[in-house]
């Protein structure tokens, strides 16, 4: 679990998502806010998937 919390890409995506949600609560909510939220969630999902894939590759002994 530590590999997820301490990974730079996940931290960056998490802070970005937090900032997006925080901005959305202070301002008007239109279609641009929802697109930003979707982009933040997808970025976080890609970061988690990348860390998971790298972890599996290291367990298998592949370092390509």
C-alpha positions as YAML, in Angstrom:
chain: A
units: angstrom
residues:
- id: 1
  name: UNK
  ca: [0.00, 0.00, 0.00]
- id: 2
  name: UNK
  ca: [2.93, 2.29, 0.68]
- id: 3
  name: UNK
  ca: [3.99, 2.08, -2.97]
- id: 4
  name: UNK
  ca: [0.73, 3.82, -3.93]
- id: 5
  name: UNK
  ca: [0.83, 6.58, -1.33]
- id: 6
  name: UNK
  ca: [4.46, 7.52, -1.91]
- id: 7
  name: UNK
  ca: [4.45, 7.43, -5.71]
- id: 8
  name: UNK
  ca: [5.02, 10.82, -7.32]
- id: 9
  name: UNK
  ca: [2.48, 10.40, -10.10]
- id: 10
  name: UNK
  ca: [-0.26, 9.36, -7.69]
- id: 11
  name: UNK
  ca: [0.55, 12.20, -5.31]
- id: 12
  name: UNK
  ca: [0.46, 14.68, -8.19]
- id: 13
  name: UNK
  ca: [-2.83, 13.33, -9.55]
- id: 14
  name: UNK
  ca: [-4.33, 13.31, -6.05]
- id: 15
  name: UNK
  ca: [-3.39, 16.92, -5.34]
- id: 16
  name: UNK
  ca: [-4.70, 17.92, -8.76]
- id: 17
  name: UNK
  ca: [-8.01, 16.16, -8.12]
- id: 18
  name: UNK
  ca: [-8.29, 17.77, -4.69]
- id: 19
  name: UNK
  ca: [-7.64, 21.19, -6.19]
- id: 20
  name: UNK
  ca: [-10.25, 20.59, -8.88]
- id: 21
  name: UNK
  ca: [-12.90, 19.56, -6.34]
- id: 22
  name: UNK
  ca: [-12.05, 22.50, -4.11]
- id: 23
  name: UNK
  ca: [-12.29, 24.97, -6.99]
- id: 24
  name: UNK
  ca: [-15.61, 23.48, -8.01]
- id: 25
  name: UNK
  ca: [-17.14, 24.00, -4.60]
- id: 26
  name: UNK
  ca: [-16.20, 27.69, -4.62]
- id: 27
  name: UNK
  ca: [-17.24, 28.59, -8.15]
- id: 28
  name: UNK
  ca: [-20.09, 27.95, -10.53]
- id: 29
  name: UNK
  ca: [-20.64, 24.43, -11.73]
- id: 30
  name: UNK
  ca: [-20.98, 24.18, -15.45]
- id: 31
  name: UNK
  ca: [-19.89, 21.62, -18.02]
- id: 32
  name: UNK
  ca: [-16.22, 22.63, -17.72]
- id: 33
  name: UNK
  ca: [-16.15, 21.66, -14.04]
- id: 34
  name: UNK
  ca: [-17.52, 18.20, -14.79]
- id: 35
  name: UNK
  ca: [-15.01, 17.69, -17.60]
- id: 36
  name: UNK
  ca: [-12.21, 18.71, -15.22]
- id: 37
  name: UNK
  ca: [-13.45, 16.25, -12.60]
- id: 38
  name: UNK
  ca: [-13.59, 13.48, -15.19]
- id: 39
  name: UNK
  ca: [-10.06, 14.28, -16.34]
- id: 40
  name: UNK
  ca: [-8.79, 14.26, -12.75]
- id: 41
  name: UNK
  ca: [-10.41, 10.91, -12.00]
- id: 42
  name: UNK
  ca: [-9.04, 9.37, -15.20]
- id: 43
  name: UNK
  ca: [-5.55, 10.72, -14.48]
- id: 44
  name: UNK
  ca: [-5.66, 9.20, -11.01]
- id: 45
  name: UNK
  ca: [-6.86, 5.87, -12.43]
- id: 46
  name: UNK
  ca: [-4.03, 5.81, -14.97]
- id: 47
  name: UNK
  ca: [-1.48, 6.59, -12.24]
- id: 48
  name: UNK
  ca: [-2.78, 3.77, -10.03]
- id: 49
  name: UNK
  ca: [-2.80, 1.37, -12.98]
- id: 50
  name: UNK
  ca: [0.76, 2.28, -13.88]
- id: 51
  name: UNK
  ca: [2.03, 1.68, -10.35]
- id: 52
  name: UNK
  ca: [0.17, -1.64, -10.23]
- id: 53
  name: UNK
  ca: [1.64, -2.74, -13.57]
- id: 54
  name: UNK
  ca: [5.17, -1.73, -12.53]
- id: 55
  name: UNK
  ca: [4.76, -3.65, -9.29]
- id: 56
  name: UNK
  ca: [3.64, -6.78, -11.12]
- id: 57
  name: UNK
  ca: [6.52, -6.48, -13.57]
- id: 58
  name: UNK
  ca: [9.02, -6.23, -10.72]
- id: 59
  name: UNK
  ca: [7.56, -9.33, -9.07]
- id: 60
  name: UNK
  ca: [7.95, -11.23, -12.33]
- id: 61
  name: UNK
  ca: [11.52, -10.04, -12.68]
- id: 62
  name: UNK
  ca: [11.01, -7.96, -15.81]
- id: 63
  name: UNK
  ca: [12.66, -4.56, -15.83]
- id: 64
  name: UNK
  ca: [12.09, -3.48, -19.44]
...
